[in-house]
Amino acid sequence: MTPRRSLLLAASALLAPTPRARAQVQAGEPIASERARFRASNFAAGLEHPWGAAFLPDGRLLVTERPGRMRVIARDGSLSAPLGGVPAVEARGQGGLLDVAFAPDFATTREIYLCHAALVQGGALTRLVRARLSPDATALQDARPILDATPPQEGGRNHYGCRIAFDPRDGALFLSTGERFSDEHRAQRPDDLAGKILRLARNGAPLPDNPFVGRQGVRAEIYTLGHRNPQGLAFNPWTGSLWSAEFGPRGGDEVNVIRAGANYGWPVVSHGRTYAGGLPIGEGTSKPGMADPIHVWVPAVSPSGIAFYTGDAFPGWRGSLFLAALNPPGLVRLSTDGDRATGEERLLRGVARFRDVIQGPDGLLYILTDEPRGRVLRLEPA
């Protein structure tokens, strides 16, 4: 499917939120999608703006709250007390404690990675932290920053990016960073870690086979550049490629397949428009030497966390990419074929602003709602 065709499909699928959708999730009534019937239930509640989550080997769910807390959700949905040892965060604007991920060998090392907004001399930035989860899962131990997406920025507390993904093939750590909004051209600067996707060793150092290693004036951590605010990262389990989702301004949200060394264009090219006046941005929607997205939304859906579905609970959804959408609120499902998006479906319209979606070890989908009284929803077969 061409980006233009994908764009038309996305625009035609947009419908207004409905009270019925909210009633369905409250009541747990069966909901029909194109490829499955499901129920949405409140699995856990009592969270404040939950942002990121990861499943422990025993099936419990570790969740971050943007104000700076972490909790463990038991298999029955009950919440733990806040964990100890969590680093201080800059919880202003869009900043705070954001994503969490376990190391591939967590079962033996207890190693855990956090991404958060940090306030340092000179302003705020995106920070990556490595720690260990205590054996009883009540505290973080030896939490240490291993990478700051420098330079820091005075003023403006938006566009931190902050999603983490591990390459299942070689264990490389990928981190997304936003361009911090105030100076959008940071995304194009090769000596600046903002507006990039970084590829790192587990100590935060650049990997020696990164595409810009040894190039003068280019940070070796950079894997790709030209990103606005990517908050979705997931590896396609069928092709091995890394996919990202990022926010456009007024429209122009994107899904990209991430290729080493590629430039994804922001703010030189974009399908979005300026907030003031709705004017076109940059030099158009495409440019030679810059990578085109595989799927675009106009108007926006504001995609945050993403997940490929590989489970058995919903056979008709296997191979789909799910995106947690903030505005308009809902869950977006993209059907895929290899590294192409082939169709789109909107689910749970108007239920809540969704910040992240993950697949559980039980093959069910779990969704974090971005609310002051945040919840974790669970989608089950009906």
C-alpha positions, -999 to +999 in steps of 0.1 A: +000+000+000+014+034-009+017+062+017-010+081-002-034+052-002-026+045+035-033+082+043-067+081+026-077+050+045-067+066+078-087+098+070-118+079+060-118+058+091-120+087+115-152+088+135-163+108+165-161+092+200-194+078+210-211+073+245-218+037+235-181+029+234-177+041+269-207+020+280-193-011+264-160-010+283-178-002+316-202-031+312-178-056+296-203-063+268-191-082+237-176-059+210-173-069+174-142-060+154-134-070+118-114-100+129-125-108+165-151-104+192-138-092+225-147-077+259-128-049+276-127-050+314-110-029+340-081-051+351-066-025+375-074+010+388-060+036+411-030+047+390-021+083+382-013+088+345+003+053+339+028+055+310+048+024+305+046-013+316+064-046+314+054-081+325+075-099+351+083-136+344+057-147+370+029-128+351+027-097+374+028-063+356+052-035+365+038-001+357+052+034+357+032+065+368+042+098+352+045+117+385+074+095+394+061+062+409+063+025+400+039-002+411+035-039+406+000-051+397-007-087+408-024-112+386-058-104+403-054-067+395-044-054+430-018-027+433+014-028+453+027+002+473+050+024+453+084+009+448+114+024+466+146+036+450+129+052+420+150+082+407+137+117+409+121+129+377+111+162+361+073+157+362+062+189+344+045+193+311+048+160+292+077+150+314+080+125+343+087+088+347+079+073+314+089+040+299+102+008+316+117-024+301+134-055+314+167-067+301+165-098+279+182-118+306+161-103+335+153-137+349+190-141+360+202-105+362+171-086+375+183-058+353+157-031+345+158+001+323+138+033+329+134+064+307+124+097+323+126+134+320+154+148+341+163+183+352+200+191+350+222+222+348+211+240+317+175+226+315+156+193+310+164+163+289+155+126+282+175+103+305+180+065+304+186+047+337+198+012+345+188-005+378+181-039+394+147-049+407+149-063+442+141-100+446+108-092+463+100-066+436+095-038+462+124-015+452+149-006+426+186-011+435+217+006+422+197+029+399+222+049+378+219+072+347+236+057+317+227+082+290+215+118+288+201+130+255+221+161+255+222+190+252+196+200+279+170+226+270+158+255+290+120+261+289+095+238+273+086+205+289+073+186+259+084+159+234+107+136+254+101+105+233+113+079+258+103+045+245+126+015+250+129-016+229+154-045+229+164-062+196+154-099+201+183-109+178+214-093+194+200-076+226+208-041+214+189-014+233+169+011+212+157+044+228+135+070+211+140+107+219+118+137+210+130+169+196+117+188+226+093+210+206+108+244+212+134+240+186+122+214+161+154+216+140+172+197+168+159+165+150+182+172+121+213+181+140+239+153+139+256+164+171+224+165+191+206+134+206+171+149+205+147+138+178+165+106+172+163+068+177+195+057+195+211+022+194+231+014+226+249-012+245+234-020+279+258+004+296+245+032+275+275+034+251+271+035+213+275+001+196+306-001+174+286-010+143+262+019+145+258+037+112+276+070+122+304+056+142+337+074+133+320+102+114+332+136+125+305+158+140+279+130+144+270+114+177+278+077+175+247+068+195+224+078+166+207+051+146+182+073+128+173+110+128+146+134+118+120+123+144+095+146+160+082+127+191+084+090+187+066+072+216+061+038+200+088+012+194+083-024+186+101-051+167+081-069+140+084-105+150+079-118+114+105-096+097+128-086+125+126-049+116+120-021+142+088-001+137+081+033+153+051+055+158+054+093+163+033+123+167+029+149+140+017+184+148-018+190+134-020+157+116+010+139+101+012+112+127+035+084+113+044+048+114+079+042+102+100+011+095+134+020+110+165+015+088+200+022+100+212+057+091+179+069+076+166+104+080+128+105+086+124+141+076+111+162+105+108+192+102+120+193+065+091+172+053+058+164+070+021+156+063+012+178+093+004+215+095+014+243+119-007+248+150-009+285+142-027+290+109-027+254+097+001+261+072+021+234+054+054+225+071+088+224+055+094+215+019+065+192+013+055+157+023+084+138+007+120+145-004+148+124-020+172+111+006+145+111+034+125+080+043+087+081+038+064+067+065+045+035+057+013+049+072+002+085+079-029+100+097-045+132+087-063+142+110-042+130+138-047+100+161-017+109+185-002+074+187+018+065+218+028+029+227+026+001+201+026-037+201+025-064+175+000-092+183+014-127+183-009-145+207-035-173+203-064-157+222-074-137+191-063-157+160-078-131+137-056-104+151-023-122+147+000-101+126-017-068+136+000-038+150-019-021+178-014+015+187-026+033+218-042+066+206-046+097+227-066+120+204-092+110+193-091+085+221-091+048+212-071+018+200-060+016+164-053-018+147-032-019+116-032-051+095+003-058+082+020-078+055+057-081+060+069-045+065+037-029+050+006-016+066-024-030+046-055-017+065-068+001+096-095-004+122-105+018+151-116+002+183-128+015+217-135+049+204-139+075+231-133+052+261-102+070+273-069+084+262-047+054+257-010+057+265+004+022+259-007-013+248+011-045+255+005-082+250+004-103+282+019-138+286-017-150+285-021-137+250-045-109+260-040-072+254-035-047+282-040-010+277-029+019+300-052+048+302-037+083+304-060+097+332-056+112+366-074+081+378-057+058+354-066+022+347-053-009+330-079-024+307-078-060+296-092-072+262-105-108+264-122-130+238-160-128+239 
